[in-house]
Amino acid sequence: MNRAISVLVLPFLVVIAVIVAASVYIVDVREKALVLRFGEVVEVRENPGLGIKVPFIDSVVRYDARILGLPTRPMEVTPLDDRRLVVDAFARWQVLDAQKLYQATEGRGLPRAQERLDSIINDVIRRVLGSVPSTTVLSDDRTALMNRIRDGARGEAEALGIRVIDVRLTRTDLPEQNLTATYARMRAEREREAADEIARGGEAAQRVRAAADRTVVELTSEARKRAEVVRGEADARRNAIYADAFGRDPEFFAFTRSMTSYERALKGENSSLVIKPDGEFFDYLRNDGSDRANPVPTPAPAAPSASAAPATGAAAEDTVAPTETTREGEPLGASSGVTLTPMPEALSSPPQQEPAVPAN
């Protein structure tokens, strides 16, 4: 008997459990729910908790109540200056009225709502960006434009039961063909600036080089002038010394010139010379010229006594006997029987010349 009762009660309990489960629904804190009966909204639940509905007749539609993101599709816009731009944006939105959203989307849920919202935002972006020049769109400060887009989209999205929280422009670029032309124009501008800089640098370098060349010429000319002055003064002093030295003994001068001529003429690489052996050219090869270098002095008349009256007219010139000696201390020319001719005292020492002052 008890067993039969248990068999009859168990199906009844199962049916009751199924009916209770079909009558209860739970709304999460992150959701908003609509209770539908034959397609009509009979209850809106926005607060989290447990709800009751008619089993097998009512249905529950849930919407995400959190703040959602919507990236828009890239699109081309034309600002006031007819310069085409590629723009895309990112919107933050939230379901404000679940019943209104259900009716506007005909029950197709959030995907249909996102499509409608994307269309609204694109229309507002075209309208707002079309009313300003491209320089404003491409500037760094676009907050005012984004606020205008947000306000415009918010007014239209309220009819869908959606609240637009914010809209941000993520990209504002030129189209690919315009971007290539812009880059080419920028490249040409930079090349022109580089050519100008190179030209100015070449001009400055040419001025510096010309100034340096002029300075080199001036310094070289001044140095050459001073060198010529010093060389001329040195040649003058050398010629004076030679003239004084050779003037004391003309025969020695002739001997020195002959030796120099022999040295230059009698070289192996010179051409052959056909000269008479007894010619004047070989005079010093035949005779050393000592008889002419030191002629026998003519006896001088006896000098007057100290008590005698001085001679009238110019005073007699004093002479000085040469005192040159060899390394051994003997008078020069004594070994060869040559006696040095006395010379005037005025010629015994070379004249002292004043040092030349270089010309400024």
C-alpha positions in Angstrom: 0.0 0.0 0.0 2.7 2.5 0.9 4.7 1.5 -2.1 1.8 2.2 -4.4 1.3 5.6 -2.8 5.0 6.4 -3.3 4.8 5.5 -7.0 1.8 7.8 -7.5 3.3 10.8 -5.5 6.7 10.8 -7.2 5.5 11.9 -10.6 3.3 14.5 -9.0 6.4 15.9 -7.2 8.4 16.0 -10.4 5.6 17.9 -12.2 5.4 20.4 -9.3 9.2 20.9 -9.4 9.2 21.5 -13.1 6.3 24.0 -12.8 8.1 25.8 -10.0 11.3 26.0 -12.0 9.5 27.3 -15.0 7.8 30.0 -12.9 11.0 31.4 -11.3 13.8 33.5 -12.9 16.8 35.3 -11.5 17.9 38.7 -12.5 21.7 39.3 -12.2 23.1 42.6 -10.9 24.7 43.1 -14.3 21.5 42.6 -16.3 18.1 44.1 -17.1 15.2 41.7 -17.8 11.9 41.9 -19.7 9.0 39.4 -19.0 7.1 38.8 -22.3 3.7 37.2 -22.7 2.8 36.3 -26.2 5.4 38.9 -27.5 4.1 41.7 -25.3 6.1 43.2 -22.4 4.3 42.6 -19.2 7.1 43.3 -16.7 10.4 45.2 -16.6 12.9 44.0 -14.0 16.0 46.3 -13.5 16.8 45.4 -10.0 18.6 42.2 -9.2 16.7 39.4 -7.5 14.2 36.5 -7.9 11.2 37.0 -10.1 8.0 35.0 -10.8 6.4 34.5 -14.2 3.7 32.3 -15.7 5.2 29.0 -16.6 5.3 27.9 -20.2 3.6 31.2 -21.2 5.9 34.0 -20.2 9.5 34.3 -21.4 12.4 36.4 -20.1 14.7 38.6 -22.4 17.9 39.8 -20.7 20.1 42.8 -21.6 23.5 43.6 -20.4 23.3 46.6 -18.1 27.0 47.4 -18.0 28.8 50.1 -20.0 29.7 48.6 -23.4 32.1 49.6 -26.1 31.4 50.1 -29.8 34.2 50.6 -32.4 32.9 52.2 -35.5 33.8 51.3 -39.1 36.4 53.4 -40.9 34.8 55.9 -43.2 35.7 58.8 -45.4 34.5 62.3 -44.6 34.9 65.6 -46.5 35.5 68.7 -44.4 34.8 72.2 -45.5 38.0 72.5 -47.5 37.1 69.4 -49.6 40.0 67.5 -48.3 39.0 63.9 -47.8 39.9 62.2 -44.5 39.6 58.6 -43.2 38.0 58.6 -39.7 37.0 56.0 -37.2 35.7 56.4 -33.6 35.0 54.4 -30.4 31.8 54.9 -28.4 30.9 54.0 -24.9 27.2 53.3 -24.4 24.8 51.7 -21.9 21.2 50.3 -22.1 19.0 52.9 -20.5 15.5 51.6 -21.2 15.3 47.9 -21.9 11.6 48.0 -23.1 12.2 50.8 -25.5 15.3 49.0 -26.8 13.3 45.8 -27.3 10.6 47.6 -29.3 13.2 49.6 -31.4 15.1 46.5 -32.3 12.0 44.3 -32.7 13.4 41.8 -30.2 16.7 41.2 -32.1 18.8 41.9 -29.0 22.1 43.8 -28.6 23.6 43.0 -32.1 20.8 44.9 -33.8 21.1 47.7 -31.2 24.9 48.0 -32.0 24.1 48.2 -35.7 21.6 51.0 -35.2 24.0 52.8 -32.9 26.9 52.5 -35.3 24.8 54.0 -38.1 23.7 56.9 -35.8 27.3 57.7 -34.7 28.6 57.6 -38.3 25.9 60.0 -39.5 26.7 62.4 -36.6 30.5 62.2 -37.4 29.9 63.0 -41.0 27.7 66.0 -40.1 30.0 67.4 -37.5 33.3 67.0 -39.3 31.8 68.3 -42.6 31.1 71.6 -40.9 34.8 72.3 -40.0 38.0 72.6 -42.0 40.5 69.7 -42.1 43.0 71.6 -40.0 40.6 71.5 -37.1 40.1 67.8 -37.5 43.8 67.1 -37.7 44.8 69.3 -34.8 45.8 68.0 -31.4 42.9 69.5 -29.5 39.7 67.9 -30.8 37.8 67.8 -27.6 35.2 70.2 -28.7 34.5 68.1 -31.9 34.2 64.9 -29.9 31.8 66.6 -27.5 29.6 67.8 -30.4 29.6 64.2 -31.8 28.7 62.8 -28.4 25.8 65.2 -27.8 24.4 64.7 -31.3 24.6 60.9 -31.0 23.1 61.0 -27.5 20.0 62.8 -28.7 19.3 60.3 -31.4 20.2 57.2 -29.4 17.7 58.0 -26.7 14.9 56.9 -29.0 16.5 53.4 -28.9 16.6 53.4 -25.1 20.4 53.8 -25.2 22.5 56.3 -23.4 25.8 57.4 -25.2 28.4 58.1 -22.6 31.3 59.2 -24.7 32.6 59.2 -28.3 36.3 59.4 -29.2 38.0 59.9 -32.5 40.7 57.2 -32.7 42.1 57.9 -36.2 41.9 60.9 -38.6 44.2 60.2 -41.5 44.4 61.1 -45.2 43.3 58.4 -47.7 46.1 56.3 -49.2 46.3 58.2 -52.5 46.2 61.6 -50.8 48.7 60.4 -48.2 51.2 59.5 -51.0 50.8 62.9 -52.6 51.2 64.6 -49.3 54.4 62.6 -48.5 55.7 63.5 -51.9 55.0 67.2 -51.4 56.6 67.1 -47.9 59.7 65.2 -49.4 60.0 67.8 -52.2 59.8 70.6 -49.6 62.5 69.0 -47.4 64.7 68.5 -50.4 64.3 72.2 -51.4 65.2 73.2 -47.9 68.2 70.9 -47.9 69.3 72.3 -51.3 69.1 75.9 -49.9 71.1 74.9 -46.8 73.7 73.2 -49.0 73.9 76.3 -51.3 74.3 78.6 -48.3 76.9 76.4 -46.8 78.8 76.3 -50.1 78.7 80.1 -50.4 80.0 80.5 -46.8 82.7 77.9 -47.6 83.7 79.8 -50.7 84.0 83.0 -48.8 86.1 81.4 -46.1 88.3 79.7 -48.8 88.7 83.0 -50.7 89.7 84.9 -47.5 92.2 82.1 -46.7 93.7 82.2 -50.2 94.0 86.0 -50.0 95.7 85.8 -46.6 98.1 83.1 -47.9 99.0 85.3 -50.9 99.5 88.4 -48.7 101.6 86.5 -46.2 103.6 84.8 -48.9 104.2 88.1 -50.7 105.2 89.8 -47.5 107.6 87.0 -46.6 109.1 86.9 -50.1 109.6 90.7 -50.0 111.3 90.4 -46.6 113.4 87.5 -47.9 114.5 89.5 -51.0 115.4 92.5 -48.8 117.5 90.3 -46.5 119.0 88.5 -49.5 119.9 91.8 -51.2 121.5 93.1 -48.0 123.4 89.9 -47.6 124.6 90.0 -51.2 125.6 93.6 -50.8 127.7 92.8 -47.7 129.2 89.8 -49.4 130.1 91.8 -52.5 131.6 94.5 -50.2 133.7 91.8 -48.4 134.8 90.2 -51.7 135.6 93.6 -53.2 137.7 94.6 -50.1 139.4 91.2 -50.0 140.2 91.0 -53.8 141.1 94.8 -53.9 144.0 94.2 -51.5 145.6 91.7 -54.0 144.3 91.8 -57.6 146.6 89.0 -58.6 145.0 86.7 -56.0 141.6 87.6 -57.4 142.7 86.6 -60.9 144.2 83.4 -59.5 140.9 82.5 -57.7 138.9 83.2 -60.8 141.2 81.0 -62.9 140.9 78.2 -60.4 137.1 78.4 -60.5 137.1 78.4 -64.3 139.3 75.3 -64.3 137.0 73.5 -61.9 133.9 74.3 -64.1 135.5 73.7 -67.5 137.6 70.6 -66.9 134.9 68.1 -66.0 134.3 64.8 -67.6 130.7 65.5 -68.7 131.7 68.8 -70.5 132.4 69.0 -74.2 136.0 68.8 -75.4 137.9 72.1 -75.5 140.5 72.8 -78.3 142.7 75.6 -76.9 146.3 76.5 -77.5 148.5 75.2 -74.7 150.3 78.5 -74.5 147.1 80.4 -74.3 146.2 82.8 -71.5 143.6 80.3 -70.2 146.4 77.9 -69.0 148.6 80.7 -67.6 148.3 79.6 -64.0 148.9 75.9 -65.0 152.3 76.9 -66.3 153.2 79.5 -63.7 152.0 80.0 -60.1 152.1 83.7 -60.5 154.2 84.3 -57.4 156.4 86.8 -59.3 153.4 88.9 -59.9 151.8 88.3 -56.6 154.7 89.8 -54.5 156.7 92.2 -56.7 160.0 93.4 -55.2 159.3 96.7 -53.5 161.0 99.8 -54.6 163.4 101.2 -52.0 161.7 104.0 -50.2 163.7 107.3 -49.7 165.2 107.9 -46.3 162.7 109.2 -43.9 163.4 112.6 -42.6 164.5 113.0 -39.0 162.2 113.8 -36.2 163.6 117.2 -35.9 163.0 118.0 -39.5 160.1 120.2 -40.4 157.0 118.3 -41.6 156.4 118.2 -45.4 154.0 120.6 -46.8 150.7 119.4 -48.3 149.0 116.2 -47.3 150.7 114.0 -44.7 152.3 110.8 -45.9 150.1 107.7 -45.5 151.3 105.2 -42.9 151.9 101.6 -44.0 151.6 98.4 -42.0 153.5 95.3 -42.7 151.4 92.2 -42.8 151.8 90.0 -39.8 150.0 86.8 -41.1 151.7 83.6 -39.9 151.3 79.9 -40.6 150.3 77.3 -38.0 153.9 76.8 -37.1 154.3 80.5 -36.3 156.5 81.4 -39.4 155.7 84.4 -41.5 153.3 83.6 -44.3 155.2 82.8 -47.6 158.6 82.6 -45.9 159.1 78.9 -46.9 158.7 79.8 -50.6 160.7 82.9 -50.5 157.7 85.2 -50.8 157.6 88.5 -49.0 154.2 90.0 -48.3 153.8 93.5 -49.6 153.1 96.2 -46.9 149.6 97.7 -47.2 148.2 101.0 -46.1 147.0 101.1 -42.5 143.5 102.1 -43.7 143.3 98.7 -45.4 144.7 96.6 -42.7 141.2 95.9 -41.3 138.0 95.6 -43.2 135.7 98.6 -42.9 132.9 98.3 -40.3 129.5 98.7 -41.8 126.5 99.8 -40.0 123.9 96.9 -39.6 121.1 97.3 -42.2 117.7 98.0 -40.8 115.0 95.8 -42.5 112.5 97.8 -44.4 109.0 97.8 -42.9 
